[in-house]
């Protein structure tokens, strides 16, 4: 006699789990799309560039190796080069970020 009762409870539990799963899936699909991370640095520039800001501009970590900094600089510069329609201001900031990450200059004063 306990077998039909156990089978009924198992079917009911499966139905509740399926219902919960469908509700969770619908809630997941209805949420607004928000990126888990940003690909590019968004926001204004600080008056004095910091190592953190330089890393954000180039899209690398602050402790990235020199060759990775060069690759990131090249990738960002190709997208924003003045000869390809980019801004001279952005190109100077990208170069300043590379210099900061490569530790070429300790005190950088932007010309802009």
Biopython code that builds the backbone (N, CA, C, O; Angstrom):
import numpy as np
from Bio.PDB.StructureBuilder import StructureBuilder

atoms = [
    (1, "UNK", "N", (0.794, -1.191, 0.000)),
    (1, "UNK", "CA", (0.000, 0.000, 0.000)),
    (1, "UNK", "C", (0.846, 1.268, 0.000)),
    (1, "UNK", "O", (0.407, 2.310, -0.489)),
    (2, "UNK", "N", (2.013, 1.186, 0.527)),
    (2, "UNK", "CA", (2.867, 2.360, 0.586)),
    (2, "UNK", "C", (3.447, 2.696, -0.779)),
    (2, "UNK", "O", (3.832, 3.840, -1.018)),
    (3, "UNK", "N", (3.516, 1.714, -1.685)),
    (3, "UNK", "CA", (4.117, 1.959, -2.989)),
    (3, "UNK", "C", (3.317, 2.965, -3.815)),
    (3, "UNK", "O", (3.931, 3.858, -4.399)),
    (4, "UNK", "N", (1.978, 2.878, -3.902)),
    (4, "UNK", "CA", (1.235, 3.895, -4.656)),
    (4, "UNK", "C", (1.356, 5.287, -4.013)),
    (4, "UNK", "O", (1.383, 6.298, -4.715)),
    (5, "UNK", "N", (1.428, 5.328, -2.683)),
    (5, "UNK", "CA", (1.585, 6.611, -2.001)),
    (5, "UNK", "C", (2.944, 7.227, -2.324)),
    (5, "UNK", "O", (3.030, 8.428, -2.581)),
    (6, "UNK", "N", (4.002, 6.426, -2.316)),
    (6, "UNK", "CA", (5.338, 6.923, -2.644)),
    (6, "UNK", "C", (5.412, 7.362, -4.111)),
    (6, "UNK", "O", (6.039, 8.374, -4.422)),
    (7, "UNK", "N", (4.785, 6.617, -4.998)),
    (7, "UNK", "CA", (4.779, 6.986, -6.414)),
    (7, "UNK", "C", (4.048, 8.300, -6.604)),
    (7, "UNK", "O", (4.485, 9.146, -7.385)),
    (8, "UNK", "N", (2.933, 8.483, -5.895)),
    (8, "UNK", "CA", (2.172, 9.739, -5.988)),
    (8, "UNK", "C", (2.980, 10.918, -5.464)),
    (8, "UNK", "O", (2.974, 11.994, -6.063)),
    (9, "UNK", "N", (3.678, 10.719, -4.343)),
    (9, "UNK", "CA", (4.519, 11.792, -3.800)),
    (9, "UNK", "C", (5.668, 12.132, -4.752)),
    (9, "UNK", "O", (6.033, 13.299, -4.896)),
    (10, "UNK", "N", (6.234, 11.114, -5.397)),
    (10, "UNK", "CA", (7.323, 11.358, -6.347)),
    (10, "UNK", "C", (6.822, 12.142, -7.555)),
    (10, "UNK", "O", (7.509, 13.046, -8.029)),
    (11, "UNK", "N", (5.647, 11.813, -8.055)),
    (11, "UNK", "CA", (5.072, 12.540, -9.194)),
    (11, "UNK", "C", (4.775, 13.979, -8.790)),
    (11, "UNK", "O", (5.034, 14.902, -9.563)),
    (12, "UNK", "N", (4.235, 14.183, -7.590)),
    (12, "UNK", "CA", (3.933, 15.540, -7.125)),
    (12, "UNK", "C", (5.216, 16.353, -6.957)),
    (12, "UNK", "O", (5.261, 17.525, -7.331)),
    (13, "UNK", "N", (6.248, 15.740, -6.402)),
    (13, "UNK", "CA", (7.522, 16.446, -6.231)),
    (13, "UNK", "C", (8.113, 16.810, -7.591)),
    (13, "UNK", "O", (8.649, 17.907, -7.751)),
    (14, "UNK", "N", (8.026, 15.912, -8.575)),
    (14, "UNK", "CA", (8.535, 16.200, -9.913)),
    (14, "UNK", "C", (7.745, 17.336, -10.550)),
    (14, "UNK", "O", (8.318, 18.182, -11.236)),
    (15, "UNK", "N", (6.442, 17.360, -10.330)),
    (15, "UNK", "CA", (5.612, 18.430, -10.898)),
    (15, "UNK", "C", (5.968, 19.779, -10.282)),
    (15, "UNK", "O", (6.099, 20.774, -10.995)),
    (16, "UNK", "N", (6.126, 19.814, -8.946)),
    (16, "UNK", "CA", (6.524, 21.076, -8.290)),
    (16, "UNK", "C", (7.921, 21.527, -8.735)),
    (16, "UNK", "O", (8.152, 22.719, -8.938)),
    (17, "UNK", "N", (8.841, 20.587, -8.885)),
    (17, "UNK", "CA", (10.186, 20.939, -9.331)),
    (17, "UNK", "C", (10.157, 21.463, -10.771)),
    (17, "UNK", "O", (10.862, 22.416, -11.102)),
    (18, "UNK", "N", (9.348, 20.842, -11.612)),
    (18, "UNK", "CA", (9.208, 21.321, -12.986)),
    (18, "UNK", "C", (8.594, 22.709, -13.033)),
    (18, "UNK", "O", (9.029, 23.560, -13.809)),
    (19, "UNK", "N", (7.583, 22.937, -12.205)),
    (19, "UNK", "CA", (6.942, 24.253, -12.150)),
    (19, "UNK", "C", (7.947, 25.313, -11.694)),
    (19, "UNK", "O", (8.031, 26.391, -12.282)),
    (20, "UNK", "N", (8.701, 25.000, -10.650)),
    (20, "UNK", "CA", (9.708, 25.932, -10.154)),
    (20, "UNK", "C", (10.774, 26.197, -11.214)),
    (20, "UNK", "O", (11.213, 27.334, -11.391)),
    (21, "UNK", "N", (11.184, 25.151, -11.912)),
    (21, "UNK", "CA", (12.182, 25.306, -12.967)),
    (21, "UNK", "C", (11.688, 26.202, -14.100)),
    (21, "UNK", "O", (12.443, 27.032, -14.608)),
    (22, "UNK", "N", (10.443, 26.042, -14.493)),
    (22, "UNK", "CA", (9.877, 26.883, -15.552)),
    (22, "UNK", "C", (9.781, 28.331, -15.090)),
    (22, "UNK", "O", (10.093, 29.241, -15.858)),
    (23, "UNK", "N", (9.353, 28.562, -13.850)),
    (23, "UNK", "CA", (9.288, 29.930, -13.321)),
    (23, "UNK", "C", (10.673, 30.561, -13.249)),
    (23, "UNK", "O", (10.834, 31.736, -13.577)),
    (24, "UNK", "N", (11.660, 29.805, -12.830)),
    (24, "UNK", "CA", (13.020, 30.328, -12.746)),
    (24, "UNK", "C", (13.557, 30.648, -14.138)),
    (24, "UNK", "O", (14.229, 31.662, -14.323)),
    (25, "UNK", "N", (13.271, 29.802, -15.108)),
    (25, "UNK", "CA", (13.732, 30.053, -16.475)),
    (25, "UNK", "C", (13.081, 31.314, -17.049)),
    (25, "UNK", "O", (13.755, 32.124, -17.686)),
    (26, "UNK", "N", (11.774, 31.481, -16.826)),
    (26, "UNK", "CA", (11.087, 32.672, -17.317)),
    (26, "UNK", "C", (11.620, 33.943, -16.651)),
    (26, "UNK", "O", (11.753, 34.978, -17.303)),
    (27, "UNK", "N", (11.922, 33.864, -15.366)),
    (27, "UNK", "CA", (12.501, 35.016, -14.673)),
    (27, "UNK", "C", (13.894, 35.313, -15.207)),
    (27, "UNK", "O", (14.274, 36.478, -15.330)),
    (28, "UNK", "N", (14.655, 34.282, -15.522)),
    (28, "UNK", "CA", (15.995, 34.464, -16.078)),
    (28, "UNK", "C", (15.931, 35.126, -17.455)),
    (28, "UNK", "O", (16.727, 36.018, -17.752)),
    (29, "UNK", "N", (14.995, 34.698, -18.289)),
    (29, "UNK", "CA", (14.864, 35.269, -19.625)),
    (29, "UNK", "C", (14.338, 36.701, -19.577)),
    (29, "UNK", "O", (14.652, 37.492, -20.467)),
    (30, "UNK", "N", (13.546, 37.058, -18.563)),
    (30, "UNK", "CA", (12.927, 38.379, -18.489)),
    (30, "UNK", "C", (13.863, 39.447, -17.923)),
    (30, "UNK", "O", (13.588, 40.639, -18.056)),
    (31, "UNK", "N", (14.954, 39.037, -17.300)),
    (31, "UNK", "CA", (15.852, 40.038, -16.702)),
    (31, "UNK", "C", (16.534, 40.847, -17.789)),
    (31, "UNK", "O", (16.763, 40.343, -18.888)),
    (32, "UNK", "N", (16.862, 42.101, -17.491)),
    (32, "UNK", "CA", (17.523, 42.929, -18.502)),
    (32, "UNK", "C", (18.942, 42.426, -18.775)),
    (32, "UNK", "O", (19.631, 41.926, -17.885)),
    (33, "UNK", "N", (19.342, 42.570, -20.003)),
    (33, "UNK", "CA", (20.680, 42.126, -20.390)),
    (33, "UNK", "C", (21.707, 43.113, -19.869)),
    (33, "UNK", "O", (21.699, 44.286, -20.243)),
    (34, "UNK", "N", (22.579, 42.641, -19.015)),
    (34, "UNK", "CA", (23.656, 43.485, -18.506)),
    (34, "UNK", "C", (24.954, 42.709, -18.650)),
    (34, "UNK", "O", (25.044, 41.555, -18.230)),
    (35, "UNK", "N", (25.953, 43.338, -19.239)),
    (35, "UNK", "CA", (27.211, 42.615, -19.416)),
    (35, "UNK", "C", (27.873, 42.312, -18.082)),
    (35, "UNK", "O", (27.808, 43.109, -17.146)),
    (36, "UNK", "N", (28.503, 41.167, -18.009)),
    (36, "UNK", "CA", (29.195, 40.768, -16.781)),
    (36, "UNK", "C", (30.436, 41.620, -16.572)),
    (36, "UNK", "O", (30.857, 41.832, -15.434)),
    (37, "UNK", "N", (31.013, 42.100, -17.631)),
    (37, "UNK", "CA", (32.186, 42.965, -17.549)),
    (37, "UNK", "C", (32.149, 43.928, -18.723)),
    (37, "UNK", "O", (31.505, 43.662, -19.738)),
    (38, "UNK", "N", (32.832, 45.027, -18.580)),
    (38, "UNK", "CA", (32.904, 46.004, -19.652)),
    (38, "UNK", "C", (34.172, 45.754, -20.452)),
    (38, "UNK", "O", (35.238, 45.497, -19.894)),
    (39, "UNK", "N", (34.034, 45.833, -21.767)),
    (39, "UNK", "CA", (35.203, 45.616, -22.601)),
    (39, "UNK", "C", (36.117, 46.827, -22.610)),
    (39, "UNK", "O", (37.336, 46.688, -22.711)),
    (40, "UNK", "N", (35.538, 48.011, -22.504)),
    (40, "UNK", "CA", (36.324, 49.214, -22.624)),
    (40, "UNK", "C", (36.127, 50.104, -21.416)),
    (40, "UNK", "O", (35.122, 50.007, -20.712)),
    (41, "UNK", "N", (37.082, 50.959, -21.188)),
    (41, "UNK", "CA", (37.032, 51.922, -20.094)),
    (41, "UNK", "C", (35.962, 52.957, -20.393)),
    (41, "UNK", "O", (35.994, 53.599, -21.443)),
    (42, "UNK", "N", (35.024, 53.123, -19.487)),
    (42, "UNK", "CA", (33.973, 54.121, -19.661)),
    (42, "UNK", "C", (34.133, 55.181, -18.588)),
    (42, "UNK", "O", (34.300, 54.869, -17.409)),
    (43, "UNK", "N", (34.081, 56.413, -18.998)),
    (43, "UNK", "CA", (34.181, 57.499, -18.039)),
    (43, "UNK", "C", (35.223, 58.508, -18.461)),
    (43, "UNK", "O", (35.966, 58.290, -19.418)),
    (44, "UNK", "N", (35.275, 59.608, -17.747)),
    (44, "UNK", "CA", (36.226, 60.656, -18.064)),
    (44, "UNK", "C", (37.616, 60.320, -17.559)),
    (44, "UNK", "O", (37.812, 59.377, -16.792)),
    (45, "UNK", "N", (38.570, 61.112, -18.008)),
    (45, "UNK", "CA", (39.948, 60.893, -17.602)),
    (45, "UNK", "C", (40.238, 61.688, -16.343)),
    (45, "UNK", "O", (39.668, 62.758, -16.127)),
    (46, "UNK", "N", (41.124, 61.162, -15.517)),
    (46, "UNK", "CA", (41.554, 61.867, -14.321)),
    (46, "UNK", "C", (42.615, 62.891, -14.710)),
    (46, "UNK", "O", (43.300, 62.718, -15.718)),
    (47, "UNK", "N", (42.762, 63.966, -13.913)),
    (47, "UNK", "CA", (43.762, 64.984, -14.259)),
    (47, "UNK", "C", (45.181, 64.412, -14.299)),
    (47, "UNK", "O", (45.968, 64.766, -15.178)),
    (48, "UNK", "N", (45.505, 63.542, -13.366)),
    (48, "UNK", "CA", (46.815, 62.884, -13.321)),
    (48, "UNK", "C", (46.576, 61.398, -13.529)),
    (48, "UNK", "O", (45.899, 60.768, -12.716)),
    (49, "UNK", "N", (47.113, 60.824, -14.594)),
    (49, "UNK", "CA", (46.863, 59.417, -14.894)),
    (49, "UNK", "C", (47.505, 58.523, -13.837)),
    (49, "UNK", "O", (48.667, 58.695, -13.469)),
    (50, "UNK", "N", (46.726, 57.580, -13.370)),
    (50, "UNK", "CA", (47.211, 56.600, -12.414)),
    (50, "UNK", "C", (47.442, 55.274, -13.140)),
    (50, "UNK", "O", (47.012, 55.082, -14.278)),
    (51, "UNK", "N", (48.120, 54.382, -12.460)),
    (51, "UNK", "CA", (48.375, 53.058, -13.045)),
    (51, "UNK", "C", (47.060, 52.301, -13.237)),
    (51, "UNK", "O", (46.915, 51.549, -14.200)),
    (52, "UNK", "N", (46.116, 52.492, -12.341)),
    (52, "UNK", "CA", (44.813, 51.838, -12.464)),
    (52, "UNK", "C", (44.076, 52.337, -13.703)),
    (52, "UNK", "O", (43.520, 51.548, -14.467)),
    (53, "UNK", "N", (44.080, 53.657, -13.893)),
    (53, "UNK", "CA", (43.406, 54.227, -15.059)),
    (53, "UNK", "C", (44.082, 53.759, -16.350)),
    (53, "UNK", "O", (43.404, 53.454, -17.332)),
    (54, "UNK", "N", (45.402, 53.703, -16.348)),
    (54, "UNK", "CA", (46.126, 53.236, -17.533)),
    (54, "UNK", "C", (45.748, 51.795, -17.864)),
    (54, "UNK", "O", (45.561, 51.450, -19.031)),
    (55, "UNK", "N", (45.636, 50.961, -16.840)),
    (55, "UNK", "CA", (45.248, 49.569, -17.064)),
    (55, "UNK", "C", (43.821, 49.484, -17.600)),
    (55, "UNK", "O", (43.534, 48.649, -18.457)),
    (56, "UNK", "N", (42.935, 50.330, -17.110)),
    (56, "UNK", "CA", (41.562, 50.329, -17.606)),
    (56, "UNK", "C", (41.491, 50.789, -19.058)),
    (56, "UNK", "O", (40.725, 50.235, -19.847)),
    (57, "UNK", "N", (42.272, 51.783, -19.411)),
    (57, "UNK", "CA", (42.272, 52.280, -20.789)),
    (57, "UNK", "C", (42.747, 51.197, -21.744)),
    (57, "UNK", "O", (42.157, 50.997, -22.806)),
    (58, "UNK", "N", (43.808, 50.500, -21.369)),
    (58, "UNK", "CA", (44.361, 49.464, -22.244)),
    (58, "UNK", "C", (43.624, 48.138, -22.134)),
    (58, "UNK", "O", (43.807, 47.258, -22.975)),
    (59, "UNK", "N", (42.799, 47.982, -21.115)),
    (59, "UNK", "CA", (42.044, 46.745, -20.954)),
    (59, "UNK", "C", (42.875, 45.591, -20.433)),
    (59, "UNK", "O", (42.630, 44.436, -20.781)),
    (60, "UNK", "N", (43.861, 45.901, -19.598)),
    (60, "UNK", "CA", (44.712, 44.866, -19.003)),
    (60, "UNK", "C", (44.712, 45.043, -17.488)),
    (60, "UNK", "O", (44.164, 46.015, -16.967)),
    (61, "UNK", "N", (45.324, 44.104, -16.797)),
    (61, "UNK", "CA", (45.483, 44.227, -15.348)),
    (61, "UNK", "C", (46.696, 45.075, -15.036)),
    (61, "UNK", "O", (47.568, 45.265, -15.884)),
    (62, "UNK", "N", (46.747, 45.580, -13.823)),
    (62, "UNK", "CA", (47.870, 46.430, -13.426)),
    (62, "UNK", "C", (49.183, 45.659, -13.378)),
    (62, "UNK", "O", (50.251, 46.257, -13.507)),
    (63, "UNK", "N", (49.123, 44.357, -13.197)),
    (63, "UNK", "CA", (50.337, 43.549, -13.076)),
    (63, "UNK", "C", (50.653, 42.780, -14.359)),
    (63, "UNK", "O", (51.329, 41.752, -14.310)),
    (64, "UNK", "N", (50.176, 43.263, -15.496)),
    (64, "UNK", "CA", (50.373, 42.572, -16.761)),
    (64, "UNK", "C", (51.820, 42.703, -17.239)),
    (64, "UNK", "O", (52.478, 43.714, -16.997)),
    (65, "UNK", "N", (52.291, 41.679, -17.909)),
    (65, "UNK", "CA", (53.657, 41.681, -18.447)),
    (65, "UNK", "C", (53.793, 42.702, -19.573)),
    (65, "UNK", "O", (52.808, 43.098, -20.197)),
    (66, "UNK", "N", (55.035, 43.119, -19.820)),
    (66, "UNK", "CA", (55.310, 44.167, -20.805)),
    (66, "UNK", "C", (54.834, 43.790, -22.210)),
    (66, "UNK", "O", (54.299, 44.638, -22.924)),
    (67, "UNK", "N", (55.019, 42.541, -22.613)),
    (67, "UNK", "CA", (54.613, 42.163, -23.963)),
    (67, "UNK", "C", (53.098, 42.209, -24.128)),
    (67, "UNK", "O", (52.602, 42.540, -25.204)),
    (68, "UNK", "N", (52.362, 41.880, -23.074)),
    (68, "UNK", "CA", (50.902, 41.967, -23.119)),
    (68, "UNK", "C", (50.442, 43.422, -23.169)),
    (68, "UNK", "O", (49.432, 43.735, -23.799)),
    (69, "UNK", "N", (51.183, 44.313, -22.504)),
    (69, "UNK", "CA", (50.868, 45.742, -22.550)),
    (69, "UNK", "C", (51.071, 46.250, -23.972)),
    (69, "UNK", "O", (50.255, 47.022, -24.476)),
    (70, "UNK", "N", (52.153, 45.826, -24.623)),
    (70, "UNK", "CA", (52.411, 46.245, -26.000)),
    (70, "UNK", "C", (51.308, 45.768, -26.938)),
    (70, "UNK", "O", (50.855, 46.520, -27.801)),
    (71, "UNK", "N", (50.871, 44.507, -26.768)),
    (71, "UNK", "CA", (49.795, 43.964, -27.596)),
    (71, "UNK", "C", (48.497, 44.738, -27.375)),
    (71, "UNK", "O", (47.794, 45.072, -28.328)),
    (72, "UNK", "N", (48.188, 45.018, -26.109)),
    (72, "UNK", "CA", (46.960, 45.750, -25.796)),
    (72, "UNK", "C", (47.034, 47.167, -26.358)),
    (72, "UNK", "O", (46.047, 47.671, -26.893)),
    (73, "UNK", "N", (48.195, 47.816, -26.243)),
    (73, "UNK", "CA", (48.369, 49.167, -26.784)),
    (73, "UNK", "C", (48.155, 49.164, -28.290)),
    (73, "UNK", "O", (47.475, 50.037, -28.829)),
    (74, "UNK", "N", (48.729, 48.195, -28.956)),
    (74, "UNK", "CA", (48.585, 48.111, -30.408)),
    (74, "UNK", "C", (47.121, 47.910, -30.795)),
    (74, "UNK", "O", (46.629, 48.553, -31.722)),
    (75, "UNK", "N", (46.433, 47.026, -30.093)),
    (75, "UNK", "CA", (45.028, 46.739, -30.391)),
    (75, "UNK", "C", (44.154, 47.979, -30.194)),
    (75, "UNK", "O", (43.308, 48.282, -31.035)),
    (76, "UNK", "N", (44.356, 48.693, -29.092)),
    (76, "UNK", "CA", (43.545, 49.875, -28.814)),
    (76, "UNK", "C", (43.927, 51.012, -29.753)),
    (76, "UNK", "O", (43.061, 51.770, -30.190)),
    (77, "UNK", "N", (45.214, 51.137, -30.069)),
    (77, "UNK", "CA", (45.655, 52.222, -30.943)),
    (77, "UNK", "C", (45.161, 52.024, -32.373)),
    (77, "UNK", "O", (44.813, 52.994, -33.046)),
    (78, "UNK", "N", (45.127, 50.783, -32.841)),
    (78, "UNK", "CA", (44.600, 50.524, -34.187)),
    (78, "UNK", "C", (43.149, 50.979, -34.278)),
    (78, "UNK", "O", (42.729, 51.512, -35.305)),
    (79, "UNK", "N", (42.392, 50.775, -33.226)),
    (79, "UNK", "CA", (40.978, 51.172, -33.235)),
    (79, "UNK", "C", (40.796, 52.678, -33.111)),
    (79, "UNK", "O", (39.763, 53.198, -33.532)),
    (80, "UNK", "N", (41.765, 53.397, -32.547)),
    (80, "UNK", "CA", (41.595, 54.827, -32.284)),
    (80, "UNK", "C", (42.666, 55.705, -32.913)),
    (80, "UNK", "O", (42.840, 56.846, -32.483)),
    (81, "UNK", "N", (43.384, 55.220, -33.906)),
    (81, "UNK", "CA", (44.483, 55.994, -34.501)),
    (81, "UNK", "C", (43.929, 57.192, -35.272)),
    (81, "UNK", "O", (42.933, 57.064, -35.983)),
    (82, "UNK", "N", (44.569, 58.354, -35.135)),
    (82, "UNK", "CA", (44.093, 59.555, -35.845)),
    (82, "UNK", "C", (44.078, 59.403, -37.370)),
    (82, "UNK", "O", (43.218, 59.983, -38.033)),
    (83, "UNK", "N", (45.001, 58.644, -37.930)),
    (83, "UNK", "CA", (45.016, 58.443, -39.386)),
    (83, "UNK", "C", (43.840, 57.601, -39.862)),
    (83, "UNK", "O", (43.488, 57.635, -41.041)),
    (84, "UNK", "N", (43.234, 56.846, -38.954)),
    (84, "UNK", "CA", (42.092, 56.006, -39.309)),
    (84, "UNK", "C", (40.781, 56.623, -38.825)),
    (84, "UNK", "O", (39.778, 55.924, -38.682)),
    (85, "UNK", "N", (40.791, 57.927, -38.575)),
    (85, "UNK", "CA", (39.570, 58.602, -38.160)),
    (85, "UNK", "C", (39.410, 58.741, -36.665)),
    (85, "UNK", "O", (38.362, 59.191, -36.200)),
    (86, "UNK", "N", (40.412, 58.371, -35.901)),
    (86, "UNK", "CA", (40.348, 58.477, -34.452)),
    (86, "UNK", "C", (40.723, 59.870, -33.976)),
    (86, "UNK", "O", (41.021, 60.752, -34.782)),
    (87, "UNK", "N", (40.709, 60.057, -32.705)),
    (87, "UNK", "CA", (40.976, 61.347, -32.094)),
    (87, "UNK", "C", (42.446, 61.460, -31.682)),
    (87, "UNK", "O", (43.038, 60.499, -31.190)),
    (88, "UNK", "N", (43.023, 62.640, -31.890)),
    (88, "UNK", "CA", (44.398, 62.889, -31.439)),
    (88, "UNK", "C", (44.459, 62.844, -29.910)),
    (88, "UNK", "O", (45.436, 62.369, -29.332)),
    (89, "UNK", "N", (43.403, 63.345, -29.266)),
    (89, "UNK", "CA", (43.354, 63.354, -27.806)),
    (89, "UNK", "C", (43.358, 61.925, -27.266)),
    (89, "UNK", "O", (44.123, 61.604, -26.356)),
    (90, "UNK", "N", (42.511, 61.077, -27.823)),
    (90, "UNK", "CA", (42.470, 59.685, -27.353)),
    (90, "UNK", "C", (43.788, 58.969, -27.630)),
    (90, "UNK", "O", (44.254, 58.184, -26.804)),
    (91, "UNK", "N", (44.381, 59.232, -28.773)),
    (91, "UNK", "CA", (45.661, 58.602, -29.093)),
    (91, "UNK", "C", (46.730, 59.022, -28.093)),
    (91, "UNK", "O", (47.556, 58.204, -27.688)),
    (92, "UNK", "N", (46.720, 60.300, -27.690)),
    (92, "UNK", "CA", (47.713, 60.743, -26.704)),
    (92, "UNK", "C", (47.464, 60.096, -25.349)),
    (92, "UNK", "O", (48.414, 59.761, -24.640)),
    (93, "UNK", "N", (46.195, 59.916, -24.979)),
    (93, "UNK", "CA", (45.876, 59.262, -23.711)),
    (93, "UNK", "C", (46.257, 57.773, -23.754)),
    (93, "UNK", "O", (46.722, 57.224, -22.755)),
    (94, "UNK", "N", (46.067, 57.138, -24.878)),
    (94, "UNK", "CA", (46.447, 55.733, -25.016)),
    (94, "UNK", "C", (47.958, 55.583, -24.909)),
    (94, "UNK", "O", (48.453, 54.667, -24.251)),
    (95, "UNK", "N", (48.693, 56.490, -25.562)),
    (95, "UNK", "CA", (50.155, 56.456, -25.460)),
    (95, "UNK", "C", (50.615, 56.745, -24.037)),
    (95, "UNK", "O", (51.570, 56.140, -23.552)),
    (96, "UNK", "N", (49.935, 57.667, -23.375)),
    (96, "UNK", "CA", (50.271, 57.979, -21.978)),
    (96, "UNK", "C", (50.014, 56.765, -21.087)),
    (96, "UNK", "O", (50.786, 56.485, -20.169)),
    (97, "UNK", "N", (48.926, 56.047, -21.364)),
    (97, "UNK", "CA", (48.624, 54.836, -20.598)),
    (97, "UNK", "C", (49.695, 53.771, -20.811)),
    (97, "UNK", "O", (50.094, 53.087, -19.869)),
    (98, "UNK", "N", (50.155, 53.633, -22.047)),
    (98, "UNK", "CA", (51.218, 52.660, -22.328)),
    (98, "UNK", "C", (52.494, 53.045, -21.585)),
    (98, "UNK", "O", (53.152, 52.195, -20.983)),
    (99, "UNK", "N", (52.841, 54.335, -21.630)),
    (99, "UNK", "CA", (54.039, 54.792, -20.925)),
    (99, "UNK", "C", (53.923, 54.535, -19.426)),
    (99, "UNK", "O", (54.891, 54.130, -18.783)),
    (100, "UNK", "N", (52.753, 54.768, -18.881)),
    (100, "UNK", "CA", (52.538, 54.551, -17.451)),
    (100, "UNK", "C", (52.689, 53.069, -17.114)),
    (100, "UNK", "O", (53.311, 52.718, -16.112)),
    (101, "UNK", "N", (52.119, 52.202, -17.952)),
    (101, "UNK", "CA", (52.196, 50.770, -17.684)),
    (101, "UNK", "C", (53.608, 50.226, -17.913)),
    (101, "UNK", "O", (54.016, 49.261, -17.266)),
    (102, "UNK", "N", (54.338, 50.834, -18.816)),
    (102, "UNK", "CA", (55.707, 50.397, -19.084)),
    (102, "UNK", "C", (56.693, 51.068, -18.133)),
    (102, "UNK", "O", (57.895, 50.812, -18.208)),
    (103, "UNK", "N", (56.203, 51.913, -17.253)),
    (103, "UNK", "CA", (56.986, 52.630, -16.245)),
    (103, "UNK", "C", (58.041, 53.535, -16.877)),
    (103, "UNK", "O", (59.122, 53.723, -16.320)),
    (104, "UNK", "N", (57.719, 54.092, -18.044)),
    (104, "UNK", "CA", (58.661, 54.996, -18.677)),
    (104, "UNK", "C", (58.659, 56.359, -18.012)),
    (104, "UNK", "O", (59.692, 57.023, -17.924)),
    (105, "UNK", "N", (57.482, 56.772, -17.541)),
    (105, "UNK", "CA", (57.417, 58.110, -16.941)),
    (105, "UNK", "C", (56.685, 58.024, -15.602)),
    (105, "UNK", "O", (55.633, 57.392, -15.499)),
    (106, "UNK", "N", (57.235, 58.647, -14.609)),
    (106, "UNK", "CA", (56.617, 58.677, -13.289)),
    (106, "UNK", "C", (55.653, 59.854, -13.177)),
    (106, "UNK", "O", (54.565, 59.716, -12.616)),
    (107, "UNK", "N", (56.045, 61.006, -13.705)),
    (107, "UNK", "CA", (55.216, 62.208, -13.620)),
    (107, "UNK", "C", (54.816, 62.597, -15.032)),
    (107, "UNK", "O", (55.601, 63.200, -15.763)),
    (108, "UNK", "N", (53.591, 62.252, -15.415)),
    (108, "UNK", "CA", (53.145, 62.545, -16.765)),
    (108, "UNK", "C", (52.170, 63.689, -16.744)),
    (108, "UNK", "O", (51.140, 63.633, -16.071)),
    (109, "UNK", "N", (52.496, 64.726, -17.482)),
    (109, "UNK", "CA", (51.586, 65.839, -17.657)),
    (109, "UNK", "C", (51.117, 65.815, -19.090)),
    (109, "UNK", "O", (51.913, 65.968, -20.017)),
    (110, "UNK", "N", (49.825, 65.623, -19.272)),
    (110, "UNK", "CA", (49.278, 65.536, -20.616)),
    (110, "UNK", "C", (49.317, 66.902, -21.278)),
    (110, "UNK", "O", (49.148, 67.927, -20.618)),
    (111, "UNK", "N", (49.538, 66.910, -22.568)),
    (111, "UNK", "CA", (49.546, 68.160, -23.317)),
    (111, "UNK", "C", (48.127, 68.666, -23.526)),
    (111, "UNK", "O", (47.931, 69.810, -23.938)),
    (112, "UNK", "N", (47.144, 67.835, -23.249)),
    (112, "UNK", "CA", (45.752, 68.237, -23.467)),
    (112, "UNK", "C", (45.059, 68.430, -22.157)),
    (112, "UNK", "O", (43.876, 68.771, -22.129)),
]
sb = StructureBuilder()
sb.init_structure("model")
sb.init_model(0)
sb.init_chain("A")
sb.init_seg("    ")
for serial, (resi, resn, name, xyz) in enumerate(atoms, 1):
    if name == "N":
        sb.init_residue(resn, " ", resi, " ")
    sb.init_atom(name, np.array(xyz, "f"), 0.0, 1.0, " ", f" {name:<3s}", serial, name[0])
structure = sb.get_structure()
